[in-house]
């Protein structure tokens, strides 16, 4: 099944935690703050293999000049497939 990309806030706490725990990110130890932070980002792009969240990236931005990309991660079983390199066009 091909990887699909979405700009969505429809991602569950469990999906987020599964991805972060698989990558051993300490952010998984603060699940409420992690989910709230991601959902309140300026932009959140997710990568999916069917219904499984396999990657995500978020941006914090002033909406004009500055963007910061604090989180970009791909599930270890899906790494080295170019998932984080794909460009996403929301149009």
C-alpha distances in whole Angstrom, upper triangle without the diagonal:
4,7,9,13,15,19,20,22,20,20,21,24,22,19,21,23,20,19,22,23,21,22,26,27,30,29,27,31,32,29,31,32,28,27,30,30,26,26,30,28,29,25,22,19,16,12,10,7,7,11,11,13,13,15,18,21,24,27,31,33,36,34,37,37,35,32,31,28,28,25,22,20,16,16,17,14,12,16,16,13,15,13,17,18,16,19,18,20,21,23
4,6,10,13,17,18,21,20,19,21,24,22,19,20,23,20,18,22,23,21,22,25,26,29,28,27,31,31,29,30,31,27,26,28,28,24,25,28,26,26,23,20,16,14,10,9,7,8,12,12,13,12,13,16,18,22,24,28,30,33,31,33,34,32,29,28,25,26,23,20,18,15,15,17,15,12,14,15,11,12,11,14,15,13,15,15,17,18,20
4,7,10,14,15,18,17,16,18,21,20,16,17,20,18,15,18,20,18,19,22,23,26,25,24,27,28,25,27,27,24,22,25,24,21,21,24,23,23,19,16,13,10,6,5,5,8,10,10,10,9,10,12,15,18,21,24,26,30,28,30,30,29,25,25,21,22,19,16,14,12,12,15,13,10,12,13,10,10,8,11,12,10,13,12,15,16,18
4,7,10,12,15,14,14,17,20,19,16,16,20,18,16,19,22,20,20,24,23,26,25,24,28,27,25,26,26,23,21,23,23,19,19,22,20,20,17,14,10,8,6,5,7,8,10,10,10,10,10,11,14,16,19,22,24,27,25,28,28,27,24,23,20,22,19,16,15,13,14,17,16,13,15,16,13,12,9,12,13,10,12,10,12,13,15
4,7,9,12,13,13,16,18,19,15,15,19,18,15,18,21,20,19,23,22,25,23,22,26,25,23,24,24,20,19,20,20,16,16,19,17,17,13,10,7,6,5,6,9,11,12,12,10,10,9,9,11,13,15,19,20,24,22,24,25,23,20,20,17,18,16,14,14,12,14,17,17,14,15,17,14,13,9,10,12,9,9,7,9,10,12
4,6,9,10,10,14,17,18,14,14,18,18,16,18,21,21,21,24,22,25,22,22,25,24,22,22,22,19,17,18,18,14,13,16,15,14,11,8,6,5,7,8,11,12,12,12,10,12,11,9,11,12,14,17,19,22,20,22,24,22,19,19,17,18,16,14,15,14,16,20,20,17,18,20,18,16,13,13,15,12,11,8,9,8,11
4,7,9,10,14,16,18,15,15,18,19,17,19,22,22,21,24,22,24,21,21,25,23,21,20,20,17,15,16,15,12,11,13,11,11,7,6,5,6,9,11,15,15,15,15,13,14,12,10,10,10,12,14,15,18,16,19,21,19,16,17,15,16,15,14,15,16,18,21,22,19,20,22,20,18,15,14,16,13,12,9,9,7,10
4,5,7,11,14,16,13,13,17,18,16,18,21,21,21,24,22,23,20,20,23,21,18,18,18,16,13,14,14,11,9,11,11,11,9,7,7,7,10,11,15,15,13,14,12,14,13,10,11,11,13,15,17,19,18,21,23,21,18,18,16,17,15,15,16,17,18,22,23,20,22,24,22,20,17,16,19,17,16,12,13,10,13
4,6,9,11,14,12,11,15,16,15,17,20,21,21,23,20,22,18,18,21,18,16,15,15,13,10,10,11,8,6,9,10,11,9,7,9,9,12,13,17,17,14,15,12,15,14,11,12,11,13,15,17,19,18,22,23,22,19,19,17,17,15,16,17,17,19,22,23,22,23,25,24,23,19,18,21,19,19,16,16,14,17
4,7,10,12,10,11,14,15,15,17,19,20,21,23,21,23,19,18,21,19,16,15,16,15,11,12,14,11,9,12,13,15,13,10,11,10,12,12,15,14,11,12,11,14,14,12,14,14,17,18,21,23,22,26,27,26,22,22,20,20,17,18,18,18,18,22,23,21,23,26,24,23,20,20,22,21,20,17,18,16,18
4,7,8,7,7,10,11,11,13,16,16,17,19,18,19,16,15,18,16,13,13,14,12,9,11,13,10,9,12,13,16,13,10,11,9,11,11,13,13,10,10,8,12,11,10,13,13,16,18,21,24,23,27,28,26,22,21,19,18,15,16,15,15,15,19,20,18,20,23,22,22,18,18,21,20,20,18,19,17,20
4,5,5,6,9,10,11,13,14,16,17,18,17,18,15,13,16,15,11,11,13,11,8,11,13,11,10,14,15,18,16,13,14,12,14,13,15,15,11,11,10,13,13,13,15,16,19,20,23,26,26,29,31,28,25,23,21,20,17,17,16,16,16,19,20,20,22,25,24,24,20,20,24,23,24,21,23,21,24
4,6,5,6,9,10,11,12,14,16,16,15,15,12,10,12,11,7,8,10,9,6,9,12,10,10,14,15,18,17,14,15,14,15,15,17,17,14,13,11,14,14,13,15,16,19,20,23,26,26,30,31,28,25,23,20,18,16,17,16,16,16,19,20,20,22,25,25,25,21,21,25,24,25,23,25,24,27
4,5,5,6,9,10,10,12,14,15,15,15,13,10,13,12,9,11,13,11,10,13,15,13,14,17,18,22,20,17,17,14,15,14,16,16,12,11,10,13,14,14,17,18,21,23,26,29,29,33,33,31,27,25,22,20,17,18,16,16,14,17,18,18,20,24,24,24,21,21,25,25,26,24,27,25,28
4,6,5,6,9,10,11,13,14,14,16,14,11,14,14,11,13,15,12,10,14,15,12,13,17,17,20,18,14,14,11,12,11,12,13,9,7,6,9,10,11,14,15,19,21,24,28,28,31,31,29,25,23,20,19,15,15,13,12,11,15,15,15,17,21,20,21,17,18,21,21,22,21,23,22,25
4,6,5,6,9,10,11,12,11,13,10,8,12,11,8,10,12,8,7,11,12,9,11,14,14,17,16,12,12,10,12,12,14,15,12,10,7,9,9,9,11,12,16,18,21,25,25,28,29,26,22,20,17,15,12,12,11,11,11,14,16,15,17,20,20,20,17,16,20,20,21,20,22,21,25
4,5,5,6,8,10,10,9,10,9,6,9,9,7,10,11,9,9,12,13,12,13,17,17,20,19,15,16,14,15,15,16,18,15,12,10,11,12,12,14,15,19,20,24,27,28,31,31,28,25,22,19,16,13,14,12,13,11,14,16,16,17,21,22,22,19,19,22,23,24,23,26,25,29
4,6,5,6,9,10,10,12,11,8,12,13,11,14,15,12,12,16,16,15,16,19,20,23,21,17,17,14,14,13,14,15,13,10,8,9,11,12,15,17,21,23,26,30,30,33,33,30,26,24,21,18,15,15,12,11,9,11,12,14,15,19,19,20,17,18,22,22,24,23,26,26,29
4,6,5,6,9,9,12,11,9,12,14,12,15,15,12,12,16,15,13,15,18,18,20,18,15,14,11,11,11,13,15,13,9,7,7,7,9,12,14,18,20,24,27,27,30,30,27,23,21,17,15,12,11,8,8,6,9,11,11,12,16,16,17,14,14,18,19,20,20,23,23,27
4,5,5,6,5,8,7,6,9,11,10,13,13,10,11,14,14,12,15,17,17,20,18,15,15,13,14,15,16,18,16,13,10,10,9,10,12,14,17,19,22,26,27,30,29,26,22,19,16,13,10,10,8,9,8,10,13,13,14,17,18,19,16,15,19,20,22,22,25,25,28
4,5,5,6,8,9,6,9,11,11,14,15,12,13,17,17,15,18,21,20,24,22,19,19,16,16,17,18,20,18,14,12,12,12,13,16,17,21,22,26,30,31,33,33,29,26,23,20,17,14,14,11,11,9,10,13,14,15,19,20,21,18,18,22,23,25,25,28,28,32
4,6,8,11,12,10,13,15,14,18,18,15,16,20,19,17,20,23,22,25,23,19,18,16,15,15,15,18,16,13,11,10,11,13,16,18,21,24,27,31,31,34,33,30,27,24,20,18,14,14,10,9,6,7,9,11,12,15,17,18,16,16,20,21,24,24,27,28,31
4,6,9,10,10,12,15,14,18,18,14,16,19,18,16,19,22,20,23,21,18,18,15,15,16,17,20,19,15,13,11,10,12,14,16,19,21,25,29,29,32,31,27,24,21,17,15,12,11,8,8,6,6,10,11,11,14,16,17,15,14,18,20,22,23,26,27,30
4,6,9,8,10,13,13,17,17,14,16,19,18,17,20,22,21,25,23,20,20,18,18,19,20,23,21,18,16,14,14,15,16,18,21,22,26,30,31,33,32,29,25,22,19,16,13,13,11,11,10,10,13,15,14,17,20,20,19,18,21,23,25,26,29,30,33
4,5,6,8,10,11,15,14,11,13,16,15,14,18,19,18,21,20,18,18,17,18,19,21,23,22,18,16,14,13,13,14,15,18,19,23,26,28,30,29,25,22,19,16,12,10,11,9,11,11,12,15,16,15,18,20,20,18,17,20,22,24,24,28,28,32
4,5,6,8,10,13,12,10,13,16,14,15,18,19,19,22,22,19,21,20,21,22,24,26,24,21,18,18,16,16,16,17,19,20,23,26,28,31,30,26,23,20,17,14,12,14,13,15,15,16,19,20,19,22,24,24,22,20,24,26,27,27,30,30,34
4,5,6,7,10,8,6,10,12,10,11,14,16,15,19,18,16,18,17,19,20,23,25,22,19,17,17,15,14,14,14,16,17,20,23,25,28,27,24,21,17,15,12,10,13,12,15,15,16,20,20,19,23,24,24,21,19,23,24,25,25,28,27,31
4,5,5,9,9,7,9,12,12,12,15,17,17,21,20,17,18,17,18,19,21,23,20,17,15,15,15,14,15,16,18,19,23,26,28,31,30,27,24,20,18,15,12,14,13,14,14,15,18,19,19,23,24,24,21,20,24,25,26,26,29,28,32
4,6,9,9,9,11,13,14,15,17,19,19,23,23,20,22,21,22,23,25,26,24,21,19,19,18,18,19,19,21,21,25,28,30,33,32,29,26,22,20,17,15,17,16,18,17,19,21,23,23,26,27,28,25,24,27,29,30,29,32,31,35
4,6,6,6,9,10,10,12,14,15,16,20,20,19,21,20,22,23,25,27,24,21,19,20,19,17,18,17,19,19,23,25,27,30,30,27,24,21,19,16,15,17,17,19,19,21,23,24,24,28,29,28,26,24,27,29,29,28,31,30,33
4,6,5,6,8,10,11,12,14,15,19,19,17,19,17,20,20,22,23,20,18,16,17,17,16,17,16,19,19,22,25,27,30,30,27,24,21,19,16,15,17,16,18,17,20,22,23,23,27,27,27,24,23,26,27,28,26,29,27,31
4,5,5,6,8,10,11,12,14,18,18,17,19,18,21,22,24,25,22,20,18,20,19,17,18,16,18,18,22,24,25,29,29,26,24,21,20,17,16,19,18,20,20,23,25,25,26,29,30,29,26,25,28,28,29,27,29,27,31
4,6,5,6,8,10,10,12,16,17,15,18,18,21,22,25,26,23,22,19,20,19,16,16,14,16,15,19,21,23,26,26,23,21,18,17,14,14,17,17,20,20,23,26,26,26,29,29,29,25,24,27,27,27,26,28,26,30
4,6,5,6,9,10,11,14,15,13,15,15,18,19,22,23,20,18,15,17,15,13,13,12,14,14,17,20,22,25,25,22,19,16,15,12,11,13,14,16,17,19,22,22,22,25,26,25,22,20,23,24,24,23,25,24,27
4,5,5,6,8,10,14,13,11,14,13,16,17,20,21,18,17,14,16,14,12,13,12,14,14,18,20,21,25,25,23,20,18,16,14,12,14,15,16,17,20,22,22,22,26,26,25,21,20,23,23,23,22,24,22,25
4,6,5,6,9,12,13,12,15,15,19,20,23,24,21,20,17,19,17,15,14,12,14,13,16,18,19,23,24,21,19,17,16,14,14,16,17,19,20,24,26,25,25,28,28,27,24,22,25,25,25,23,24,22,25
4,6,5,6,10,11,10,14,15,18,20,23,24,22,20,17,19,16,13,12,9,10,10,13,16,17,20,21,18,15,13,13,11,11,14,15,18,19,22,25,24,24,27,27,25,22,20,23,23,23,21,23,21,25
4,5,5,9,9,7,10,11,14,16,20,21,19,17,14,15,13,10,9,7,9,9,13,16,16,20,20,18,15,13,11,10,9,11,13,15,17,20,22,21,21,24,24,22,19,17,20,20,19,18,19,18,21
4,6,8,8,7,10,11,15,17,20,21,18,18,15,17,15,12,11,9,11,11,14,16,16,20,21,19,16,15,14,13,12,14,16,18,19,23,24,23,24,26,26,24,21,19,22,21,20,18,19,17,20
4,6,8,9,12,14,18,20,24,24,22,21,18,20,17,14,13,10,10,9,11,13,14,17,19,17,14,14,13,13,13,16,18,20,22,25,27,26,26,28,28,26,23,21,23,23,21,19,20,18,21
4,5,6,10,13,16,19,23,24,22,21,18,19,16,12,10,6,6,6,8,11,11,15,16,13,11,10,10,10,10,13,15,18,20,24,26,24,24,26,26,23,20,18,20,20,18,16,17,16,19
4,7,10,13,17,20,24,25,23,23,19,20,17,14,11,7,6,5,6,8,8,11,13,11,9,10,10,12,12,14,17,20,22,26,28,25,25,27,26,24,21,18,20,19,17,15,15,14,17
4,7,10,13,16,20,21,20,20,16,17,14,10,8,5,5,7,8,11,10,13,14,13,10,10,9,11,11,12,15,17,20,23,25,22,22,24,23,20,17,15,16,16,14,11,12,11,14
4,7,10,13,17,18,17,16,13,14,11,7,6,4,7,9,11,15,14,17,18,16,12,12,10,11,10,10,12,14,16,20,21,19,19,21,20,18,15,13,15,14,13,11,13,11,15
4,7,10,14,15,15,14,11,11,8,6,5,6,9,12,14,17,16,19,19,18,14,14,11,13,10,9,11,12,14,18,19,16,17,18,17,15,11,10,12,11,10,8,10,10,13
4,7,10,12,11,10,7,8,6,4,7,9,12,15,18,21,20,23,23,21,18,17,14,14,11,10,10,10,12,15,16,13,14,17,15,14,10,10,13,11,12,10,12,12,16
4,7,9,10,8,6,6,5,6,9,12,15,18,21,24,23,26,26,24,20,19,16,16,13,11,10,8,10,13,13,10,12,14,12,11,7,9,11,10,11,10,13,13,17
4,6,6,5,5,5,7,9,12,15,18,22,24,27,26,29,29,27,24,23,19,20,16,14,12,10,10,14,13,10,13,15,13,13,10,12,14,13,14,13,16,16,18
4,6,5,7,6,9,12,16,18,22,25,28,31,30,32,33,31,27,26,23,23,19,17,14,11,11,13,11,9,13,15,12,14,11,14,16,14,17,16,18,19,21
4,6,8,9,12,15,18,20,24,27,29,33,31,34,35,33,29,28,25,25,22,20,18,15,14,17,15,13,16,19,16,17,14,17,19,17,19,18,20,19,21
4,7,9,12,14,17,19,23,26,28,32,30,33,34,32,29,28,24,24,21,19,17,15,14,17,15,14,18,20,18,19,16,18,21,19,20,19,21,20,22
4,6,9,12,15,18,21,24,27,31,30,33,33,31,27,26,22,22,18,16,14,12,10,13,12,11,14,17,16,17,14,16,19,18,20,18,21,20,23
4,6,8,12,14,18,21,24,27,26,29,30,27,24,22,19,18,14,13,11,9,8,12,12,11,13,16,15,15,12,13,16,16,17,16,19,18,22
4,7,11,14,18,21,24,27,27,29,29,27,23,21,18,17,13,11,8,6,5,9,9,7,9,12,11,12,9,10,14,13,16,15,19,19,22
4,7,11,14,17,20,24,23,26,26,23,19,18,14,14,10,8,5,4,6,10,11,8,9,12,11,11,8,8,11,11,13,13,16,17,20
4,7,10,14,17,20,20,22,22,20,16,14,11,11,7,6,6,7,9,13,14,12,12,15,14,13,9,8,11,12,12,12,15,15,19
4,7,10,13,17,17,19,19,16,12,11,7,8,5,4,7,9,12,15,17,15,14,16,16,14,11,8,11,11,11,11,14,14,18
4,7,10,14,14,16,16,14,10,8,6,7,6,7,10,12,15,18,21,18,18,20,19,17,14,12,14,14,13,12,14,14,18
4,6,10,10,13,13,10,6,6,5,7,8,9,13,16,19,22,24,22,21,22,22,19,17,14,15,16,14,13,15,14,18
4,7,9,11,11,8,6,5,6,8,10,12,16,19,22,25,27,25,24,25,26,23,21,17,19,19,18,17,18,17,20
4,5,8,8,6,4,6,9,11,13,15,19,22,25,28,30,28,27,28,28,25,23,19,20,20,18,17,17,17,19
4,6,7,6,7,9,12,14,17,19,23,26,29,31,34,31,30,31,31,28,26,23,24,23,21,20,20,19,21
4,6,7,8,11,13,16,18,19,23,26,29,32,34,31,30,31,30,27,25,22,22,22,19,17,17,16,17
4,6,8,12,15,18,20,21,25,28,31,34,36,33,32,32,32,28,27,24,23,23,20,19,18,18,19
4,7,10,13,16,19,20,24,27,30,33,35,32,31,31,31,27,26,23,22,22,20,19,19,19,21
4,7,10,13,16,17,21,24,28,30,32,30,28,29,29,25,24,21,21,21,19,19,19,19,21
4,7,10,12,14,17,20,24,26,29,26,25,25,25,22,21,17,17,18,16,16,17,17,20
4,6,9,11,15,18,21,23,26,24,22,23,24,21,19,16,17,18,16,17,18,19,22
4,6,7,11,14,18,20,22,20,19,20,20,18,16,12,14,15,14,15,17,17,21
4,7,10,14,17,18,22,20,18,20,21,19,17,14,16,17,17,17,20,20,24
4,6,10,13,15,18,16,15,17,18,16,14,11,14,15,16,16,19,19,23
4,7,10,13,15,13,12,14,14,13,10,7,10,12,13,14,17,18,22
4,7,9,12,10,9,12,13,12,9,7,11,13,15,15,19,20,23
4,6,8,6,6,9,10,10,7,7,11,12,15,15,19,20,24
4,6,5,6,10,11,12,10,11,14,15,18,18,22,23,26
4,5,5,9,10,12,11,12,15,17,20,21,25,26,29
4,6,9,10,12,11,13,16,17,21,21,25,26,29
4,7,6,9,8,10,13,13,17,18,21,23,26
4,5,7,7,9,11,13,16,18,22,23,26
4,6,8,9,10,12,16,18,22,24,27
4,6,8,9,10,14,16,19,22,24
4,6,5,7,10,13,16,19,22
4,5,6,9,11,14,16,19
4,6,8,10,14,16,19
4,6,9,13,16,18
4,6,10,13,15
4,7,10,12
4,6,9
4,6
4
